Amino acid sequence: MADNLLYQYIPIAVLFGISLFLAILLPILSLSLGPRRPTARKLSPYESGITPIGAAQRKLPVKFYLIAVLFILFDIEIIFLLPWAVTFRFLGLFGFVEVLIFMAILLVGFIWIWKKGALEWE
């Protein structure tokens, strides 16, 4: 009976094997068969047809990182709240208390981002 259940996973294993094979094969083919004639013009960064000014690696303000943290915070909130909303009636009071704890943790992260000034756009 247990052997019979493993046959259901064969398509997933085949798909995983094909994707792994292609993930290894395609970069190797690209590197070995692709043209390689580097020039100074080809190696320079492309900036909409304009000659680049300054270094390509510049420091970004911390505000961009805080906005990224804010995005991740709300993204994770939605990912976890959607399954909870679907099974809300089944979970009962336990599920309600758990989501309150989860929302309290998210509120701490939101307050931290608010105090850091990520919500103020200049």
C-alpha angles and dihedrals in degrees: 000000000000091000089054091057092054091062088070090067096054094093090051091049091048091049091048091049093049093047092048091049092050093044089058099036102048098056090046091051091046093052095044101041102031122100116263113196104134117189130175090256093051093048095050118096115262114234107178093292093306121119107254116252119208130350121331091223108064130161116258121214116260089244090078091056091049091052089051090052089049091052092050091047094055093038092056090046092058093044092056099037097054096064089041091054091050093052098034096118093048094050096051121179093344091058092047092053091047093053090048089055090047092050090049090055090049090048090056090053091047092050090049091053091045092052091049089057099243092136094057112087117198 
